[in-house]
């Protein structure tokens, strides 16, 4: 009896010593604490992180002040009280059978349209039901941009209290955050720093548009407060939901007269419309690196930081693909960026410029440079030709085939593919004439949707066949110098047994 008690006590003490602590500072962010390593891979505002088995884990104690807790989320909208412009749509065929998310070898996302709650896709039950079935990721096309998150009144209040702090308001995007959290989906954050859709008052003294611009350091104090407040809110209340974020958008331009190449990467000075890149005008090219440094400080290590740009496969009059690689290498040298975002807007009437071949070559070059990729705003424009739908479908098929062919070559660096918008003639807009999406005005599948599904099915069928062939070959004992390859052809040389699948 005494021996049994002694063994029981010994067992209890041993378990207590080796047992994992019941709580850990990083677990609130859905990141476990490190069990065996104390090697610091990254230091953030919240604390230090290491890696075990390729996954992030927290080290030591949190460095975040205990009283630094972001305000709680605002209440979600009462969707039931809103008028759903898609209520009459029969989506039964679109939420049964094929699913882009289930078929794709990467995340398949969609852009959410609208500029406020009353027009956001999240305010339509029918649209969100379709999105839940067909996609596993979404991006606010506008809702997360500074113009819609920065709170002018709240910032003025902070200024009166002696703080150059940007107040934030998440009431416009709370429905999407809740939907993603409750349905196991992810959101691509878009975007923190851009020369467009950032309120002018952000750059002005005393947040007053009638006054001159603030000095550079004041602007960055404000930017840091904005990013901190944004990331804090996501980290505390929606960890892992927004797990990638476009930090800087469209900082490179290679068209003549619209860039400054003293940076070595063709910094955009003006837009195609002739507007100034306000960030470059006030700060210079260093704004890109400085923005990424701030983002890395406050983002969780599980949140991938993205540089996002348009015309990423453009090589004339100067090589934009190379300029992007050059900028990415600068950021990578400081461990500031994780992914390149390829917006991928394709013209239907510029087939001599926007070609599948040029797109494929850009994918190859980015891959050779060691970059992870997210295709972020894939859109093929339509024009006024009579056969626009057939032409659009062919273009979707040709370009998506390039993406899948890239994967079939063994490249695993494409993390996600996002089409930018759900339906043609967006029902929240009375006179929307857009016809670039995968679903029509009634939320029915279009031929370009079918083309993508066909390519994905062929890809998956190829994977199945390859697996079956490999399993069959494992069971075959070769007794002859003649070998049958996977194409059914006979070779007299065993050296010809090269896999062709």
JOQUI-V699943 format. One record per residue. N is the residue number from 1. SS is DSSP state (H for helix, E for strand, C for the rest). Layout:
n->N ss->SS
n->N ss->SS
This chain:
n->1 ss->C
n->2 ss->H
n->3 ss->H
n->4 ss->H
n->5 ss->H
n->6 ss->H
n->7 ss->H
n->8 ss->H
n->9 ss->H
n->10 ss->H
n->11 ss->H
n->12 ss->H
n->13 ss->H
n->14 ss->H
n->15 ss->H
n->16 ss->H
n->17 ss->H
n->18 ss->H
n->19 ss->C
n->20 ss->C
n->21 ss->C
n->22 ss->C
n->23 ss->C
n->24 ss->C
n->25 ss->H
n->26 ss->H
n->27 ss->H
n->28 ss->H
n->29 ss->H
n->30 ss->C
n->31 ss->C
n->32 ss->C
n->33 ss->E
n->34 ss->C
n->35 ss->C
n->36 ss->C
n->37 ss->C
n->38 ss->C
n->39 ss->C
n->40 ss->C
n->41 ss->C
n->42 ss->E
n->43 ss->E
n->44 ss->C
n->45 ss->C
n->46 ss->C
n->47 ss->C
n->48 ss->E
n->49 ss->E
n->50 ss->E
n->51 ss->E
n->52 ss->E
n->53 ss->C
n->54 ss->C
n->55 ss->E
n->56 ss->E
n->57 ss->E
n->58 ss->E
n->59 ss->E
n->60 ss->C
n->61 ss->C
n->62 ss->C
n->63 ss->C
n->64 ss->C
n->65 ss->C
n->66 ss->C
n->67 ss->C
n->68 ss->C
n->69 ss->C
n->70 ss->C
n->71 ss->C
n->72 ss->C
n->73 ss->C
n->74 ss->C
n->75 ss->C
n->76 ss->C
n->77 ss->C
n->78 ss->C
n->79 ss->H
n->80 ss->H
n->81 ss->H
n->82 ss->C
n->83 ss->C
n->84 ss->C
n->85 ss->C
n->86 ss->C
n->87 ss->C
n->88 ss->C
n->89 ss->C
n->90 ss->C
n->91 ss->C
n->92 ss->C
n->93 ss->C
n->94 ss->C
n->95 ss->C
n->96 ss->C
n->97 ss->C
n->98 ss->C
n->99 ss->C
n->100 ss->H
n->101 ss->H
n->102 ss->H
n->103 ss->H
n->104 ss->C
n->105 ss->C
n->106 ss->C
n->107 ss->E
n->108 ss->E
n->109 ss->E
n->110 ss->E
n->111 ss->E
n->112 ss->E
n->113 ss->C
n->114 ss->C
n->115 ss->C
n->116 ss->C
n->117 ss->H
n->118 ss->H
n->119 ss->H
n->120 ss->C
n->121 ss->H
n->122 ss->H
n->123 ss->H
n->124 ss->C
n->125 ss->H
n->126 ss->H
n->127 ss->H
n->128 ss->H
n->129 ss->H
n->130 ss->H
n->131 ss->H
n->132 ss->H
n->133 ss->H
n->134 ss->H
n->135 ss->C
n->136 ss->C
n->137 ss->E
n->138 ss->E
n->139 ss->E
n->140 ss->E
n->141 ss->C
n->142 ss->C
n->143 ss->C
n->144 ss->C
n->145 ss->C
n->146 ss->H
n->147 ss->H
n->148 ss->H
n->149 ss->H
n->150 ss->E
n->151 ss->E
n->152 ss->H
n->153 ss->H
n->154 ss->H
n->155 ss->H
n->156 ss->H
n->157 ss->H
n->158 ss->H
n->159 ss->H
n->160 ss->H
n->161 ss->C
n->162 ss->C
n->163 ss->C
n->164 ss->C
n->165 ss->C
n->166 ss->C
n->167 ss->E
n->168 ss->E
n->169 ss->C
n->170 ss->C
n->171 ss->C
n->172 ss->C
n->173 ss->C
n->174 ss->H
n->175 ss->H
n->176 ss->H
n->177 ss->H
n->178 ss->H
n->179 ss->H
n->180 ss->H
n->181 ss->H
n->182 ss->H
n->183 ss->H
n->184 ss->C
n->185 ss->C
n->186 ss->E
n->187 ss->E
n->188 ss->E
n->189 ss->E
n->190 ss->E
n->191 ss->E
n->192 ss->E
n->193 ss->E
n->194 ss->C
n->195 ss->C
n->196 ss->C
n->197 ss->C
n->198 ss->C
n->199 ss->C
n->200 ss->H
n->201 ss->H
n->202 ss->H
n->203 ss->H
n->204 ss->E
n->205 ss->H
n->206 ss->H
n->207 ss->H
n->208 ss->C
n->209 ss->C
n->210 ss->C
n->211 ss->C
n->212 ss->C
n->213 ss->E
n->214 ss->C
n->215 ss->C
n->216 ss->H
n->217 ss->H
n->218 ss->H
n->219 ss->H
n->220 ss->H
n->221 ss->H
n->222 ss->H
n->223 ss->H
n->224 ss->H
n->225 ss->H
n->226 ss->H
n->227 ss->H
n->228 ss->H
n->229 ss->H
n->230 ss->H
n->231 ss->H
n->232 ss->H
n->233 ss->H
n->234 ss->H
n->235 ss->H
n->236 ss->H
n->237 ss->H
n->238 ss->C
n->239 ss->C
n->240 ss->C
n->241 ss->C
n->242 ss->E
n->243 ss->E
n->244 ss->E
n->245 ss->E
n->246 ss->E
n->247 ss->E
n->248 ss->E
n->249 ss->E
n->250 ss->C
n->251 ss->C
n->252 ss->E
n->253 ss->C
n->254 ss->C
n->255 ss->C
n->256 ss->C
n->257 ss->C
n->258 ss->C
n->259 ss->E
n->260 ss->E
n->261 ss->H
n->262 ss->H
n->263 ss->H
n->264 ss->C
n->265 ss->C
n->266 ss->C
n->267 ss->E
n->268 ss->E
n->269 ss->C
n->270 ss->E
n->271 ss->C
n->272 ss->C
n->273 ss->C
n->274 ss->C
n->275 ss->C
n->276 ss->E
n->277 ss->C
n->278 ss->H
n->279 ss->H
n->280 ss->H
n->281 ss->H
n->282 ss->H
n->283 ss->C
n->284 ss->C
n->285 ss->C
n->286 ss->C
n->287 ss->H
n->288 ss->H
n->289 ss->H
n->290 ss->H
n->291 ss->H
n->292 ss->H
n->293 ss->H
n->294 ss->H
n->295 ss->H
n->296 ss->H
n->297 ss->H
n->298 ss->H
n->299 ss->C
n->300 ss->C
n->301 ss->C
n->302 ss->C
n->303 ss->C
n->304 ss->E
n->305 ss->E
n->306 ss->E
n->307 ss->E
n->308 ss->E
n->309 ss->E
n->310 ss->C
n->311 ss->C
n->312 ss->C
n->313 ss->C
n->314 ss->C
n->315 ss->C
n->316 ss->C
n->317 ss->C
n->318 ss->C
n->319 ss->C
n->320 ss->H
n->321 ss->H
n->322 ss->H
n->323 ss->H
n->324 ss->H
n->325 ss->H
n->326 ss->H
n->327 ss->H
n->328 ss->H
n->329 ss->H
n->330 ss->H
n->331 ss->H
n->332 ss->H
n->333 ss->H
n->334 ss->C
n->335 ss->C
n->336 ss->C
n->337 ss->C
n->338 ss->C
n->339 ss->E
n->340 ss->E
n->341 ss->E
n->342 ss->E
n->343 ss->C
n->344 ss->C
n->345 ss->E
n->346 ss->E
n->347 ss->C
n->348 ss->C
n->349 ss->C
n->350 ss->C
n->351 ss->C
n->352 ss->C
n->353 ss->C
n->354 ss->C
n->355 ss->C
n->356 ss->H
n->357 ss->H
n->358 ss->H
n->359 ss->H
n->360 ss->H
n->361 ss->H
n->362 ss->H
n->363 ss->H
n->364 ss->H
n->365 ss->H
n->366 ss->H
n->367 ss->H
n->368 ss->H
n->369 ss->C
n->370 ss->C
n->371 ss->C
n->372 ss->C
n->373 ss->E
n->374 ss->E
n->375 ss->E
n->376 ss->E
n->377 ss->E
n->378 ss->E
n->379 ss->E
n->380 ss->E
n->381 ss->C
n->382 ss->C
n->383 ss->C
n->384 ss->C
n->385 ss->C
n->386 ss->C
n->387 ss->C
n->388 ss->H
n->389 ss->H
n->390 ss->H
n->391 ss->H
n->392 ss->H
n->393 ss->H
n->394 ss->H
n->395 ss->H
n->396 ss->H
n->397 ss->H
n->398 ss->H
n->399 ss->H
n->400 ss->H
n->401 ss->H
n->402 ss->H
n->403 ss->H
n->404 ss->H
n->405 ss->H
n->406 ss->H
n->407 ss->H
n->408 ss->H
n->409 ss->C
n->410 ss->C
n->411 ss->C
n->412 ss->C
n->413 ss->C
n->414 ss->E
n->415 ss->E
n->416 ss->E
n->417 ss->E
n->418 ss->E
n->419 ss->E
n->420 ss->C
n->421 ss->C
n->422 ss->C
n->423 ss->E
n->424 ss->C
n->425 ss->C
n->426 ss->C
n->427 ss->C
n->428 ss->C
n->429 ss->C
n->430 ss->C
n->431 ss->C
n->432 ss->C
n->433 ss->C
n->434 ss->C
n->435 ss->C
n->436 ss->C
n->437 ss->C
n->438 ss->C
n->439 ss->E
n->440 ss->C
n->441 ss->C
n->442 ss->C
n->443 ss->C
n->444 ss->C
n->445 ss->E
n->446 ss->C
n->447 ss->H
n->448 ss->H
n->449 ss->H
n->450 ss->H
n->451 ss->H
n->452 ss->H
n->453 ss->H
n->454 ss->H
n->455 ss->H
n->456 ss->H
n->457 ss->H
n->458 ss->H
n->459 ss->H
n->460 ss->H
n->461 ss->H
n->462 ss->H
n->463 ss->H
n->464 ss->H
n->465 ss->H
n->466 ss->H
n->467 ss->H
n->468 ss->H
n->469 ss->H
n->470 ss->H
n->471 ss->H
n->472 ss->H
n->473 ss->H
n->474 ss->H
n->475 ss->H
n->476 ss->C
n->477 ss->C
n->478 ss->C
n->479 ss->C
n->480 ss->C
n->481 ss->C
n->482 ss->C
n->483 ss->E
n->484 ss->E
n->485 ss->C
n->486 ss->C
n->487 ss->C
n->488 ss->C
n->489 ss->C
n->490 ss->E
n->491 ss->E
n->492 ss->C
n->493 ss->C
n->494 ss->H
n->495 ss->H
n->496 ss->H
n->497 ss->C
n->498 ss->C
n->499 ss->C
n->500 ss->C
n->501 ss->C
